[in-house]
């Protein structure tokens, strides 16, 4: 359907067949009398486009010439607008024919000319509906009149509610406000091609007004409302209301308190008839509370859906604005206030909650002390060298915070290292009495002692605050060694000590095993004996051998000791 005053061809099955027959006959005529293309010496051109055109319709024609590189010249046909290889033709009714003729002349690069001519059949039919363009509900019916060209044809009105037609006239009575399009088809005489025309009528209510705009607003935010009245040209009157800034065809409303608000406008038609009114209900919501995670890790981005929001009245959580939603800190932890707003207005209703941001990469030292007994020095104390073995404990524990379900909590992780250091010597201690007869001949004035020691034990500790769980682990042994080697001396100068070396060695071990919450300490050492064979030559030349064994340190196994581990919390 086209705009008022324009035409559209309607083809019934029988009429379509007639049209196809005409087009076929016309095409044969063209092929016989007016070839689409013409051959010339070193020149050829074709002219393409539709064979049928309606009055007022615009079609495109195109030409193609060979050899390429020449120029195109279009005939001086009315309503033809050339544009190089193409041209736009708008249909019109020729004076003496049913056809519009278009000729194309092509000039080859060598100056040879050839022509192509095309005959286009013009389909002509016109009909127009005359009558009022507005109808007010309640008024008498309006009369519409159709006029077709060429005259003498018949009219077919499209089925339209409240339209009563007869021949070229029809009466219309609108019942519903809005726009109604009336359509008529005109069948020209002599089986000409039919065409149609349309006419649009605006149906006006006796008095109608409506308010358009949002129906939900947050406290201290505003919305804009617009009104529309019918028939147009009347005057609007807004009912006074707190927060309503009244204009003419629009008003701005700012929500004051949570609840439902009725906004009313009255409309007076331009003819001064009775007022009509419209009501627009708006719900104003405020904020009750917002709750979210108690803590988040630094670098976290949340969404509004991560928070529980309560509005007053309820049901408007999706309209709430929450800021901020991205969280980070360079400290071990920091608190940030998250605010929910009822809108973007400066005075919007608010609700807040506090979130702790945790950066577990930021750690602080935690001082812990471990009392580990030095059992390696026990056997050395027997020979007066207890100060030559030292037991040291080094600690490296750090505190950091973790984000748990219940909130931020401090965790601990680290280790303690127990190490043994021994001064090697050699050291000299007082000798011991010799047993048996050999002591008549020789004496053991001093003992030469050499010490050794090695080993370290690592004790690992971890407190996971989120699980409230402490875990200790580790075990190892610290080992020390004692070696003695001394020479006896003759008591009487007339006696000669041929062989007088006494020697011995032993080891001491201290073992640490970490249990659930304590350290198990065990220690033991073997006996240390200075032994050897002493050979003496007497003043008479006799050789006397003596086997000697002296207990310097007796072996011992100390009782098991349990040492409590310090708290990591």
C-alpha positions as CSV (number, residue, x, y, z in Angstrom):
1,X,0.0,0.0,0.0
2,X,1.4,3.4,-0.9
3,X,1.0,6.9,0.5
4,X,-2.1,8.9,-0.3
5,X,-2.3,10.1,-3.9
6,X,0.1,7.3,-5.2
7,X,-0.9,4.2,-7.0
8,X,-0.2,0.5,-6.8
9,X,-1.1,-2.0,-9.6
10,X,-3.2,-5.0,-8.4
11,X,-3.3,-8.1,-10.7
12,X,-6.0,-10.7,-10.4
13,X,-5.1,-14.1,-11.9
14,X,-7.1,-13.4,-15.1
15,X,-5.6,-9.9,-15.5
16,X,-2.1,-11.2,-14.8
17,X,-2.4,-13.6,-17.7
18,X,-3.5,-10.8,-20.0
19,X,-0.6,-8.7,-18.9
20,X,1.8,-11.6,-19.5
21,X,0.4,-12.0,-23.1
22,X,0.8,-8.3,-23.8
23,X,4.4,-8.4,-22.6
24,X,5.2,-11.4,-24.7
25,X,3.7,-9.9,-27.9
26,X,5.5,-6.7,-27.2
27,X,8.8,-8.5,-26.7
28,X,8.3,-10.2,-30.1
29,X,7.7,-6.8,-31.7
30,X,10.8,-5.5,-30.1
31,X,12.8,-8.4,-31.4
32,X,11.5,-8.0,-34.9
33,X,11.4,-4.2,-35.3
34,X,13.6,-2.8,-32.5
35,X,16.5,-5.0,-31.7
36,X,18.0,-4.6,-28.3
37,X,21.5,-4.4,-29.7
38,X,22.9,-3.4,-33.1
39,X,26.0,-4.5,-34.7
40,X,28.3,-2.1,-36.5
41,X,31.8,-2.3,-37.8
42,X,34.1,-2.6,-34.8
43,X,31.2,-1.5,-32.5
44,X,28.5,-3.2,-30.4
45,X,26.2,-1.9,-27.7
46,X,23.4,-3.5,-25.6
47,X,20.7,-1.7,-23.6
48,X,19.2,-3.6,-20.7
49,X,16.3,-2.8,-18.3
50,X,12.6,-3.6,-17.5
51,X,10.1,-3.9,-20.4
52,X,7.2,-2.4,-18.3
53,X,6.9,0.8,-16.3
54,X,4.1,2.3,-14.3
55,X,3.2,6.0,-14.3
56,X,5.3,7.7,-11.7
57,X,7.6,4.6,-11.2
58,X,11.4,5.0,-11.6
59,X,13.4,2.2,-13.2
60,X,17.2,1.9,-14.1
61,X,18.5,1.3,-17.6
62,X,22.1,0.2,-18.2
63,X,24.2,0.1,-21.4
64,X,27.3,-1.9,-22.3
65,X,29.5,-1.2,-25.3
66,X,32.4,-2.9,-27.0
67,X,35.2,-2.5,-27.6
68,X,35.6,-0.9,-24.1
69,X,36.8,2.7,-23.7
70,X,34.2,4.5,-25.8
71,X,31.5,7.0,-24.8
72,X,27.8,6.7,-24.3
73,X,25.0,9.1,-25.4
74,X,21.4,8.7,-24.3
75,X,18.4,9.9,-26.3
76,X,16.5,13.1,-25.2
77,X,13.6,11.1,-23.7
78,X,11.4,12.9,-21.2
79,X,11.9,12.0,-17.6
80,X,15.2,10.3,-18.5
81,X,18.2,11.2,-16.3
82,X,21.5,9.8,-17.8
83,X,24.5,9.0,-15.6
84,X,27.2,7.4,-17.8
85,X,26.5,3.7,-18.4
86,X,23.2,4.0,-16.6
87,X,20.1,6.2,-16.6
88,X,17.0,6.7,-14.4
89,X,13.6,6.7,-16.2
90,X,10.4,7.9,-14.4
91,X,7.2,6.6,-16.0
92,X,4.8,9.0,-17.7
93,X,1.9,8.7,-20.2
94,X,3.1,9.3,-23.7
95,X,0.9,11.4,-26.0
96,X,0.6,9.1,-29.0
97,X,1.7,5.7,-27.8
98,X,1.6,3.2,-25.0
99,X,5.4,2.9,-25.1
100,X,8.3,5.1,-24.0
101,X,11.3,4.8,-26.4
102,X,14.9,5.1,-25.2
103,X,17.9,5.1,-27.6
104,X,21.5,4.5,-26.7
105,X,24.4,5.6,-29.0
106,X,27.8,4.2,-28.3
107,X,31.0,5.6,-29.9
108,X,34.0,3.3,-29.9
109,X,37.5,4.5,-29.2
110,X,38.1,4.6,-33.0
111,X,35.1,6.8,-33.6
112,X,32.7,4.1,-34.8
113,X,29.1,4.5,-33.7
114,X,26.4,1.9,-33.0
115,X,22.9,2.2,-31.5
116,X,20.5,0.2,-29.3
117,X,16.8,1.1,-28.9
118,X,14.4,-0.1,-26.2
119,X,10.6,0.3,-26.1
120,X,9.0,0.2,-22.6
121,X,5.3,-0.3,-22.2
122,X,3.5,2.2,-19.8
123,X,0.9,0.7,-17.5
124,X,-1.6,3.5,-16.6
125,X,-4.2,3.6,-13.8
126,X,-5.0,6.1,-11.0
127,X,-7.5,6.4,-8.2
128,X,-7.8,8.8,-5.2
129,X,-10.0,8.8,-2.1
130,X,-11.2,12.3,-1.0
131,X,-12.7,13.0,2.4
132,X,-11.9,14.3,6.0
133,X,-8.6,13.2,7.6
134,X,-9.9,13.3,11.2
135,X,-13.0,11.9,12.9
136,X,-14.1,12.5,16.5
137,X,-15.8,9.7,18.3
138,X,-19.4,10.5,18.7
139,X,-19.7,12.6,15.6
140,X,-21.9,11.7,12.6
141,X,-20.3,9.4,9.9
142,X,-18.0,11.0,7.4
143,X,-18.3,10.5,3.6
144,X,-15.4,9.3,1.5
145,X,-15.4,9.5,-2.3
146,X,-13.1,7.6,-4.7
147,X,-12.3,8.9,-8.2
148,X,-10.6,6.7,-10.7
149,X,-8.8,7.5,-14.0
150,X,-9.6,6.5,-16.7
151,X,-13.3,6.9,-15.7
152,X,-15.9,4.3,-16.2
153,X,-14.4,1.6,-14.0
154,X,-15.6,-0.1,-10.8
155,X,-14.5,0.2,-7.2
156,X,-13.7,-2.4,-4.6
157,X,-13.3,-1.2,-1.0
158,X,-11.2,-3.2,1.4
159,X,-13.0,-4.6,4.4
160,X,-12.6,-2.1,7.3
161,X,-14.5,-2.0,10.6
162,X,-17.3,0.6,10.7
163,X,-16.9,1.3,6.9
164,X,-20.1,1.1,4.8
165,X,-19.5,1.5,1.0
166,X,-21.5,1.7,-2.2
167,X,-19.8,2.2,-5.5
168,X,-17.4,5.1,-5.4
169,X,-18.6,6.4,-2.0
170,X,-18.3,5.1,1.6
171,X,-19.3,6.2,5.0
172,X,-17.0,5.8,8.1
173,X,-17.8,5.9,11.8
174,X,-14.8,5.5,14.1
175,X,-15.2,3.8,17.4
176,X,-11.7,3.5,18.7
177,X,-9.1,6.3,18.9
178,X,-6.1,5.8,16.6
179,X,-5.1,5.8,12.9
180,X,-7.3,3.9,10.3
181,X,-6.2,3.4,6.7
182,X,-9.0,3.1,4.1
183,X,-8.1,1.3,0.9
184,X,-10.0,1.1,-2.5
185,X,-9.1,-0.9,-5.6
186,X,-10.1,0.6,-9.0
187,X,-10.7,-1.6,-12.0
188,X,-10.5,0.6,-15.1
189,X,-12.7,0.0,-18.2
190,X,-11.7,-2.3,-21.0
191,X,-10.0,-4.8,-18.7
192,X,-7.2,-2.3,-17.9
193,X,-4.7,-3.1,-15.1
194,X,-6.3,-2.3,-11.7
195,X,-4.7,0.1,-9.2
196,X,-5.4,1.1,-5.6
197,X,-5.5,4.2,-3.4
198,X,-5.4,4.8,0.3
199,X,-6.7,7.4,2.7
200,X,-5.7,7.7,6.4
201,X,-8.1,8.9,9.1
202,X,-7.1,9.9,12.6
203,X,-9.9,8.9,15.0
204,X,-10.0,11.2,18.0
205,X,-11.4,10.5,21.4
206,X,-13.9,12.8,22.9
207,X,-11.4,13.6,25.6
208,X,-8.4,11.4,26.4
209,X,-5.1,12.0,28.3
210,X,-2.3,9.7,29.3
211,X,0.9,9.9,31.3
212,X,4.1,8.2,30.2
213,X,7.3,7.6,32.2
214,X,9.0,5.3,34.7
215,X,7.0,3.8,37.5
216,X,9.8,3.2,40.0
217,X,12.2,5.7,41.5
218,X,14.7,5.6,44.4
219,X,14.4,8.1,47.3
220,X,15.8,11.5,46.4
221,X,16.1,10.6,42.7
222,X,13.9,12.0,40.0
223,X,12.1,10.9,36.9
224,X,10.5,12.8,34.0
225,X,6.9,12.3,33.0
226,X,5.2,13.4,29.8
227,X,1.5,13.7,28.9
228,X,-0.5,13.3,25.7
229,X,-4.0,14.5,25.2
230,X,-6.7,14.0,22.6
231,X,-7.9,15.9,20.8
232,X,-4.7,17.9,20.5
233,X,-4.3,21.5,21.4
234,X,-5.8,21.4,24.9
235,X,-4.4,22.5,28.2
236,X,-2.9,20.3,31.0
237,X,-3.3,20.8,34.8
238,X,-1.0,18.8,37.1
239,X,-2.3,18.0,40.6
240,X,-0.1,19.4,43.3
241,X,2.2,16.8,45.0
242,X,5.3,17.0,47.2
243,X,8.4,16.5,45.0
244,X,6.5,17.2,41.7
245,X,7.8,20.0,39.6
246,X,5.0,20.8,37.2
247,X,5.5,21.9,33.6
248,X,3.0,21.9,30.8
249,X,3.3,18.7,28.8
250,X,5.9,17.2,31.2
251,X,6.8,17.2,34.9
252,X,9.7,16.1,37.0
253,X,9.1,14.0,40.1
254,X,11.6,13.5,43.0
255,X,10.9,10.6,45.4
256,X,10.5,11.8,49.0
257,X,9.5,8.8,51.1
258,X,9.3,5.1,50.4
259,X,5.9,4.0,49.2
260,X,3.4,4.4,46.4
261,X,2.5,7.8,44.9
262,X,-0.3,8.6,42.6
263,X,0.5,11.4,40.1
264,X,-2.6,12.9,38.5
265,X,-3.0,15.2,35.4
266,X,-6.2,16.8,34.1
267,X,-6.7,17.7,30.4
268,X,-9.1,20.3,29.0
269,X,-9.8,19.8,25.2
270,X,-9.4,22.8,22.9
271,X,-13.1,23.1,22.3
272,X,-13.7,23.7,26.0
273,X,-15.6,20.5,26.6
274,X,-15.5,18.5,29.9
275,X,-12.1,17.8,31.6
276,X,-10.7,14.3,31.6
277,X,-7.9,12.9,33.8
278,X,-5.1,10.3,34.0
279,X,-3.3,8.8,36.9
280,X,0.3,7.4,36.9
281,X,1.4,5.3,39.9
282,X,5.0,5.6,41.0
283,X,6.7,3.4,43.6
284,X,9.4,5.2,45.6
285,X,11.9,2.8,47.3
286,X,14.5,3.3,50.0
287,X,17.2,1.1,51.4
288,X,16.9,-1.2,54.4
289,X,20.3,-2.8,54.6
290,X,23.2,-4.4,52.7
291,X,25.3,-7.3,53.7
292,X,28.2,-9.0,51.9
293,X,31.3,-11.0,52.5
294,X,33.1,-10.1,55.7
295,X,36.5,-10.1,53.9
296,X,37.9,-10.5,50.4
297,X,41.4,-11.0,49.1
298,X,43.2,-8.1,47.6
299,X,42.6,-7.8,43.9
300,X,39.0,-9.1,44.1
301,X,36.2,-7.6,42.1
302,X,32.6,-8.3,43.3
303,X,29.2,-7.8,41.7
304,X,26.0,-6.5,43.1
305,X,24.9,-10.2,43.2
306,X,27.5,-10.9,45.9
307,X,25.6,-8.8,48.4
308,X,22.3,-9.3,50.1
309,X,20.2,-6.1,49.7
310,X,16.9,-5.3,51.3
311,X,14.8,-2.4,49.9
312,X,11.8,-0.7,51.4
313,X,9.4,-1.7,49.9
314,X,11.0,-5.0,48.9
315,X,11.6,-6.2,45.4
316,X,13.8,-3.4,43.9
317,X,17.2,-4.8,44.7
318,X,18.2,-4.9,41.0
319,X,17.9,-1.1,40.8
320,X,20.3,-0.5,43.7
321,X,23.8,0.9,42.9
322,X,26.7,-0.6,45.0
323,X,30.1,1.1,45.2
324,X,33.0,0.2,45.4
325,X,33.1,-3.3,43.8
326,X,36.9,-3.6,43.4
327,X,39.1,-4.1,46.4
328,X,42.9,-3.9,46.9
329,X,45.4,-2.9,49.6
330,X,49.2,-2.7,50.0
331,X,48.8,-3.4,53.7
332,X,48.4,-6.7,55.4
333,X,44.7,-5.8,55.9
334,X,42.4,-2.8,55.5
335,X,38.8,-2.1,56.1
336,X,36.6,-0.5,53.4
337,X,33.0,0.7,53.6
338,X,30.7,-0.5,50.8
339,X,27.7,1.7,50.2
340,X,24.4,0.9,48.5
341,X,22.5,3.8,46.9
342,X,18.9,4.1,45.8
343,X,20.0,5.9,42.7
344,X,22.5,8.5,41.3
345,X,20.9,11.5,43.0
346,X,23.1,13.4,45.5
347,X,20.6,12.8,48.4
348,X,19.9,9.1,47.5
349,X,19.0,6.8,50.4
350,X,22.0,4.8,51.6
351,X,22.9,1.6,53.5
352,X,26.5,0.5,54.3
353,X,28.5,-2.5,55.2
354,X,32.2,-3.0,56.1
355,X,34.5,-5.4,54.3
356,X,38.1,-6.3,55.4
357,X,40.6,-6.6,52.5
358,X,43.3,-9.1,53.1
359,X,46.7,-9.1,51.4
360,X,48.3,-12.5,52.4
361,X,51.5,-11.5,50.5
362,X,52.4,-9.0,53.2
363,X,54.0,-10.8,56.2
364,X,55.5,-9.8,59.6
365,X,58.0,-11.6,61.8
366,X,56.7,-13.6,64.7
367,X,59.1,-14.1,67.6
368,X,59.1,-17.7,69.0
369,X,61.5,-19.2,71.5
370,X,62.5,-22.9,71.7
371,X,64.2,-24.4,74.7
372,X,66.2,-27.4,73.4
373,X,68.4,-29.1,76.0
374,X,72.1,-29.7,75.0
375,X,72.7,-33.3,75.8
376,X,75.7,-33.5,73.5
377,X,77.8,-31.7,76.1
378,X,76.8,-34.1,79.0
379,X,79.7,-36.6,78.5
380,X,82.0,-33.7,77.8
381,X,81.3,-32.2,81.2
382,X,82.7,-35.4,82.8
383,X,86.1,-34.6,81.3
384,X,85.7,-30.8,81.9
385,X,85.0,-29.9,78.3
386,X,81.3,-29.2,78.5
387,X,81.7,-25.7,77.3
388,X,83.2,-26.9,74.0
389,X,79.8,-28.0,72.5
390,X,77.2,-25.4,71.8
391,X,73.5,-26.0,70.7
392,X,71.9,-23.0,68.9
393,X,68.3,-22.5,67.8
394,X,67.4,-20.2,64.9
395,X,63.8,-19.2,64.2
396,X,62.1,-17.7,61.1
397,X,58.3,-17.5,61.6
398,X,56.0,-15.0,59.9
399,X,52.5,-13.8,60.4
400,X,50.1,-13.2,57.6
401,X,46.3,-12.8,57.3
402,X,43.9,-15.1,55.5
403,X,40.3,-14.4,54.4
404,X,38.2,-17.1,56.0
405,X,34.5,-17.7,55.9
406,X,34.1,-16.1,59.3
407,X,36.3,-13.1,58.5
408,X,40.0,-12.2,58.4
409,X,42.3,-14.2,60.7
410,X,46.0,-14.3,61.3
411,X,48.0,-17.4,60.2
412,X,51.6,-18.3,60.9
413,X,54.2,-20.2,58.9
414,X,57.9,-20.8,59.4
415,X,60.6,-23.0,60.8
416,X,63.2,-23.4,63.6
417,X,66.7,-24.8,62.9
418,X,68.6,-26.5,65.7
419,X,72.3,-26.7,65.0
420,X,75.3,-28.2,66.8
421,X,78.8,-26.5,66.9
422,X,81.8,-28.1,68.6
423,X,85.3,-26.7,69.2
424,X,87.6,-29.4,67.7
425,X,90.7,-28.8,70.0
426,X,93.0,-30.6,70.7
427,X,92.5,-30.1,74.4
428,X,94.6,-31.4,77.3
429,X,93.1,-32.7,80.5
430,X,94.7,-34.2,83.6
431,X,95.7,-37.8,83.3
432,X,94.2,-40.7,85.2
433,X,95.8,-43.3,87.5
434,X,97.1,-46.4,85.8
435,X,95.9,-49.7,87.0
436,X,98.0,-52.7,88.1
437,X,101.8,-53.0,88.4
438,X,102.5,-50.8,85.4
439,X,101.9,-47.8,87.6
440,X,105.2,-48.6,89.4
441,X,107.1,-47.8,86.3
442,X,105.1,-45.2,84.3
443,X,102.7,-42.4,84.9
444,X,99.9,-40.8,82.7
445,X,100.1,-37.1,83.4
446,X,97.8,-35.8,80.8
447,X,95.2,-36.8,78.2
448,X,95.0,-35.2,74.7
449,X,91.4,-34.8,73.6
450,X,90.1,-34.0,70.1
451,X,86.3,-33.2,69.6
452,X,84.0,-33.2,66.6
453,X,80.4,-32.6,66.0
454,X,77.8,-32.1,63.2
455,X,74.2,-32.0,62.3
456,X,71.1,-29.8,62.3
457,X,67.4,-30.4,62.8
458,X,64.7,-28.4,61.0
459,X,61.4,-28.0,62.8
460,X,58.5,-26.7,60.6
461,X,55.4,-25.1,62.0
462,X,52.2,-23.8,60.4
463,X,49.0,-22.4,61.8
464,X,46.1,-22.3,59.4
465,X,43.7,-19.8,60.9
466,X,40.7,-20.6,58.6
467,X,40.7,-24.2,59.9
468,X,42.1,-23.3,63.3
469,X,44.6,-26.0,62.9
470,X,48.3,-26.2,63.9
471,X,50.7,-28.5,62.2
472,X,54.3,-29.3,63.3
473,X,56.8,-31.5,61.6
474,X,60.5,-32.4,61.6
475,X,63.1,-34.8,63.0
476,X,66.8,-35.3,63.0
477,X,69.9,-36.1,65.1
478,X,72.8,-34.1,66.4
479,X,76.1,-36.1,66.8
480,X,79.3,-35.4,68.6
481,X,82.6,-37.3,68.8
482,X,85.5,-37.6,71.4
483,X,88.9,-39.0,70.7
484,X,91.8,-39.4,73.2
485,X,95.5,-40.2,72.6
486,X,98.2,-39.9,75.2
487,X,101.7,-41.2,76.0
488,X,102.8,-42.6,79.4
489,X,106.1,-41.5,81.0
490,X,108.7,-43.6,82.9
491,X,108.9,-42.8,86.6
492,X,112.5,-43.9,87.0
493,X,115.1,-42.8,84.6
494,X,116.7,-46.2,84.4
495,X,113.5,-47.6,82.9
496,X,112.8,-47.1,79.3
497,X,109.3,-46.9,77.8
498,X,109.5,-48.7,74.5
499,X,105.7,-48.4,73.8
500,X,103.4,-46.3,75.9
501,X,100.5,-45.0,73.7
502,X,96.9,-45.1,75.0
503,X,93.9,-44.1,72.9
504,X,90.2,-44.3,72.5
505,X,87.1,-42.8,71.0
506,X,83.3,-42.6,71.5
507,X,80.3,-40.8,70.1
508,X,77.2,-39.0,71.6
509,X,73.9,-38.6,69.8
510,X,70.9,-36.4,70.6
511,X,67.7,-37.1,68.5
512,X,64.8,-34.8,68.1
513,X,61.4,-36.0,66.8
514,X,58.5,-33.6,66.4
515,X,55.2,-35.0,67.6
516,X,51.7,-33.3,67.4
517,X,52.5,-30.5,69.9
518,X,55.8,-31.4,71.5
519,X,59.4,-32.5,70.8
520,X,60.6,-35.9,71.9
521,X,64.3,-35.7,72.9
522,X,66.5,-38.9,73.3
523,X,70.2,-39.0,74.0
524,X,72.9,-41.6,74.6
525,X,76.6,-42.2,74.3
526,X,79.0,-45.2,74.4
527,X,81.7,-45.5,77.0
528,X,85.1,-43.9,76.4
529,X,88.2,-46.1,77.2
530,X,91.8,-45.2,77.0
531,X,93.5,-48.5,76.0
532,X,96.8,-49.8,74.7
533,X,99.9,-51.9,75.4
534,X,102.7,-50.5,77.4
535,X,106.2,-52.1,76.9
536,X,108.9,-51.3,79.4
537,X,112.6,-52.2,79.5
538,X,113.9,-52.5,83.1
539,X,117.4,-51.5,84.3
540,X,118.3,-55.1,84.1
541,X,117.3,-55.2,80.4
542,X,114.1,-57.1,80.9
543,X,111.2,-56.3,78.6
544,X,107.9,-56.1,80.3
545,X,104.6,-55.7,78.4
546,X,101.4,-54.5,80.1
547,X,98.0,-54.2,78.6
548,X,96.2,-51.2,80.0
549,X,92.5,-50.2,79.8
550,X,91.2,-47.1,81.7
551,X,87.5,-46.1,81.7
552,X,87.5,-42.3,81.0
553,X,83.7,-41.9,80.5
554,X,81.1,-44.6,81.2
555,X,78.4,-45.2,78.6
556,X,74.9,-43.9,79.3
557,X,71.4,-43.6,77.9
558,X,69.4,-40.6,79.2
559,X,65.7,-40.8,79.9
560,X,63.3,-39.5,77.2
561,X,62.4,-35.9,77.5
562,X,59.3,-34.2,76.0
563,X,59.5,-30.4,75.3
564,X,56.3,-28.6,74.6
565,X,56.1,-26.6,71.3
566,X,55.2,-22.9,71.4
567,X,51.8,-21.6,70.3
568,X,51.6,-20.3,66.7
569,X,48.3,-18.5,67.1
